[in-house]
Amino acid sequence: MGIESSGEPEPEGSYVCFYDIANNTELTNLRITRNSRKAGGVGITNYTKNGKEYYCLAVLDNANVDVYESNKPLTDPACSFGEPICSFNFNNIPNGQDDYSGINLVTDQNQNIFFMAYRSEMINYIVEKGPCDDYLDLYRLNCSGGTTLCEQIASRR
């Protein structure tokens, strides 16, 4: 869950927090502090690498996305997320949008990670609060070797 600070009494920034819903407690060892960066949307998925389970977490701040990787499975008390392993800006991706309101991540059976981003477009710009068309944009995400590849592969209304 992304939690944004209002700036008072804490400095502007945000946190990404994890909760055990079985007993309604925060898993404090997993908290990510994002100084001077927002957390408008958060997506997470698990995947297997070299026979071990890891988690990929993406955090949306306007058009900017930071991608984190866990060092262990979430159930391990020593699990944590370090600094982002890669970052990208949707404005720098062909057909990317800068007005996404929510995100999700999924992993396919071949351990490829996909990024789903949700947006709305007003149908009638003359009516201030008129009806909107909702879209889901699907991106393939690859953060390896210090290089970020995020390419749009589909968009659905």
Protein Blocks (a to p, Z undefined) as FASTA:
>chain_A
ZZddehiabdcddddddddfklopacfklpccdehiacfbccdddddeehiacdddddde
hjbccddddfbdfklmkbccdddfbdcdfklpghiafkbfbdcddddfkopacddddddd
dfblmlmklccdddddddddddeehiacdddfbdcZZ
